[in-house]
Amino acid sequence: MVSSSKSKERTILITGAAGQIGIELIIQLRKRYGNKNVIGIGRTTPPLAVLNQQCPGPFYLGVDVRKMNDLEGILKKHKDIDTIYHLAAILSGEGEKNPLQCWDVNMNGTLTVLEFAKKNGISRVFIPSSIGAFGSDAPRQAPQDCAMHPSTMYGVTKVAGELLGDYYAKKYGMRVRGVRLPGVISSEAMPGGGTTDYAVEIFYEALKNGKYECYIDADTAMPMVYMPDAIKAMIDLCEFEETENKKLTHYCDFNVTAFSFTPRQLAQKIQLFIPDFQITYKPDFRQKIAESWPDNMLDTVARQEWEWKPSFTFEAMVQDMIEKLRDRKKKQEVIILNRKGQKKNHKHQNYDSSFFDPFVIGFYFFASFFLVSYKVKLYFFTMRIQAQQLLFRQTTFHFNISLVQHYIHESQRD
Ligand SMILES: NC(=O)c1ccc[n+]([C@@H]2O[C@H](COP(=O)([O-])OP(=O)(O)OC[C@H]3O[C@@H](n4cnc5c(N)ncnc54)[C@H](O)[C@@H]3O)[C@@H](O)[C@H]2O)c1
């Protein structure tokens, strides 16, 4: 899948490894470098079961990227770490609900990770940026270089994160790199509270309920990429070896994208596979964020400098998503979606645990009701048996007494 070839052994640390991108990146990197050489860390969210099924390996929870001590603790266990993919972040939708937390995690987290890498001689650090780094004054087809005036706290942290990465690369000679990702569409983990989440949720709802209420307006276009291509972009750029003739002119801000579409266009493509699928629109606060972003990104620089090229077209992505999710459904995997599209603390448990499915809850309810009534019936049945036994014993006792009395009486007569 990833085009560059494995060049040498690596020990890789991935922050935010249980997130939407992290879970698929860790799987690909473990396939490439071996399970034990790719270490996942997260703060509260446990990884999906698929990780342990496909490639079990070291994964640590309770590690906060803002805390140097937490990261040092991991290094004590894995001394050979030479590469970090820093994915832990608060995304645009969640970030607007709590801007200070977004600043804290995205900025202090990135700074701590970069300082940790510098201090410990870990020279390769990959930090994804985002379409969210652009503001409404950027051209609708956003070029590689233009004014960056984002209107969200997430965007502010992404621009600052790009600049911070550039600074560590230039000042300390570290190999810090990153891509500006558009919305990422994936079939494994659910997205973590971004503005483009609708483009994943819509597939789950289409297959489950045949309808979807979209929080983005019908004709708002945003650029997107399918997860296998997003992973390929990240690994390819991280692995890219510069030569005299092939130098990178950017560090942490390469535009990459695959296609751009509106919710209406996506719904039409889904209807080719699910003809009865219905979409309605009820824009919420994320509509304003989407409008402030470009309709598309121009990624010619990435294509020229490190040969970025997505393999999935819009049509191929829709077909693959539907086939994968149908396949999962067939295997009796229960697909759950938080209908408001909002992440809770343990989103993977909310989204993926069959325990929370309404049908399963119904089943548990009836099963408990049946068991309780059965137990009550059993209790009364046992009581009745005991009462009958008592009655029988009493009757036998009285019968025996009268029999004895009868014999005494008879013997006295004799
Ligand atoms: N998913 C997208 O569509 C998209 C698009 C553009 C850019 N990106 C960027 O890619 C990166 C990964 O995105 P994602 O979609 O996988 O995000 P996600 O929200 O799914 O995952 C982020 C993970 O970081 C963890 N985290 C949050 N705070 C933490 C902390 N203080 N310490 C340790 N872990 C913490 C969360 O628990 C979560 O598991 C982010 O930098 C994001 O900005 C994502």
The ligand as an ORCA input file, in Angstrom:
! r2SCAN-3c Opt
* xyz 0 1
  N      -9.499     12.939     10.907
  C      -9.441     13.943     10.052
  O     -10.327     14.085      9.198
  C      -8.252     14.882     10.080
  C      -8.150     15.860      9.080
  C      -7.080     16.724      9.093
  C      -6.092     16.613     10.059
  N      -6.206     15.663     11.030
  C      -5.167     15.618     12.077
  O      -4.702     14.280     12.251
  C      -4.395     14.067     13.643
  C      -5.158     12.841     14.138
  O      -6.536     13.069     13.935
  P      -7.659     11.979     14.295
  O      -8.768     12.203     13.364
  O      -7.065     10.639     14.397
  O      -8.105     12.514     15.733
  P      -8.947     11.735     16.865
  O      -9.682     12.763     17.647
  O      -9.704     10.609     16.286
  O      -7.762     11.135     17.752
  C      -6.969     11.952     18.562
  C      -6.550     11.136     19.769
  O      -5.769     11.977     20.646
  C      -6.084     11.625     21.976
  N      -5.750     12.739     22.888
  C      -6.447     13.873     23.094
  N      -5.815     14.599     24.039
  C      -4.719     13.932     24.423
  C      -3.672     14.180     25.362
  N      -3.645     15.291     26.104
  N      -2.698     13.249     25.484
  C      -2.712     12.111     24.759
  N      -3.676     11.820     23.859
  C      -4.666     12.726     23.698
  C      -7.586     11.363     21.936
  O      -7.984     10.559     23.021
  C      -7.735     10.645     20.595
  O      -7.644      9.249     20.745
  C      -4.719     15.355     14.368
  O      -3.565     16.130     14.497
  C      -5.693     16.044     13.430
  O      -5.628     17.454     13.575
  C      -7.267     14.796     11.059
*
